[in-house]
Amino acid sequence: AISGPRAVRGVEQESLTVRCRYDPGWETYMKWWCRGADWGSCRFIIKNTGSEKEVKKGRVSIKDNWKDRSFTVTMEKLRLNDADTYWCGIERVGADLGNRVKVTIDPGESLCS
């Protein structure tokens, strides 16, 4: 019911956007983004409100698009230690739906030449 990229790369100090798609019928459910290799204990970074309104928290934002049946998570001002396993998911009664995304961050261009 939910799908997204298996792996994405970003560059330090830049932004990274991950787009997760879902099947019809899940539009009004809460979407979330969490961090940690283990699905059962990953830490929620951001959740939306079950609407199309963008939610921003620190360097991360989440925005749902019902017509497109996808939501995007944007991470800004990337740091090398943002590299980890993340999950994009849909909150529901019982077990949530989730898709694992491995995020790799490459060092940015250094100012020293």
C-alpha positions in Angstrom: 0.0 0.0 0.0 3.0 2.3 0.3 6.1 2.5 -1.8 9.1 4.7 -2.2 12.8 4.8 -3.0 15.0 2.1 -1.4 17.9 4.4 -1.1 18.6 8.2 -1.6 21.7 10.3 -1.5 22.2 13.8 -0.4 25.1 16.3 -0.1 26.1 17.9 3.2 24.5 21.3 3.7 22.1 20.8 0.8 18.5 19.5 0.8 17.1 16.1 0.1 13.5 15.2 -0.8 12.0 11.7 -0.5 8.7 10.9 -2.2 6.6 8.0 -1.0 3.5 6.9 -2.9 0.4 5.1 -1.5 -2.7 3.3 -2.7 -6.1 5.0 -3.0 -8.0 5.2 0.2 -5.1 6.3 2.4 -5.3 10.0 1.6 -6.7 11.2 5.0 -4.5 9.0 7.2 -1.6 10.5 9.1 1.8 10.1 7.3 5.1 10.0 9.1 8.9 9.8 8.8 11.0 8.0 11.3 14.7 7.1 11.8 16.3 3.9 12.8 17.2 0.6 11.2 14.6 -1.3 13.3 11.1 -0.7 12.3 9.8 -1.5 15.8 11.9 1.1 17.6 12.5 3.8 15.0 12.2 7.4 16.3 9.5 9.5 14.8 11.0 12.7 13.3 7.8 14.2 11.9 4.2 13.4 11.4 1.5 15.3 9.4 -2.0 16.0 10.5 -3.8 13.8 8.0 -4.3 16.8 5.8 -2.5 18.3 2.9 -1.0 21.1 5.0 2.7 21.1 5.2 4.2 20.4 8.6 7.7 21.7 9.4 9.8 20.7 12.4 13.4 21.8 12.6 15.2 20.9 9.4 12.5 18.5 8.2 9.1 19.0 6.6 6.4 16.7 5.3 3.7 17.5 2.7 0.9 15.2 1.5 -0.6 15.5 -2.0 -3.9 13.6 -2.2 -4.5 14.0 -5.9 -1.0 12.5 -6.6 -1.4 10.0 -3.7 2.1 10.7 -2.5 3.8 12.6 0.2 7.2 14.2 0.3 9.7 14.5 3.2 12.3 17.2 2.8 15.4 17.3 5.0 17.3 20.6 4.8 20.9 21.7 5.7 22.0 18.0 5.7 24.6 16.9 8.1 26.9 13.9 7.6 25.3 12.3 10.7 21.9 12.4 9.1 22.9 9.3 7.2 20.9 6.4 8.5 18.0 4.1 7.7 14.6 5.9 7.7 11.0 4.9 7.1 8.2 6.7 5.4 4.9 5.4 6.7 1.1 5.7 7.2 -0.4 5.5 10.6 -3.4 3.1 10.9 -5.1 0.9 13.5 -2.9 -2.2 14.1 0.5 -2.2 12.5 1.4 0.9 10.5 2.4 0.7 6.9 6.0 1.5 6.1 8.7 1.7 3.4 12.4 1.6 4.3 14.7 4.2 2.8 18.5 4.2 3.3 19.8 7.8 3.3 23.5 8.4 2.4 25.0 11.8 2.9 28.1 12.8 0.9 30.5 15.4 2.2 29.9 18.8 0.6 32.6 20.8 -1.3 35.1 22.1 1.2 35.9 25.8 1.1 39.7 25.0 1.4 41.2 24.5 -2.0 
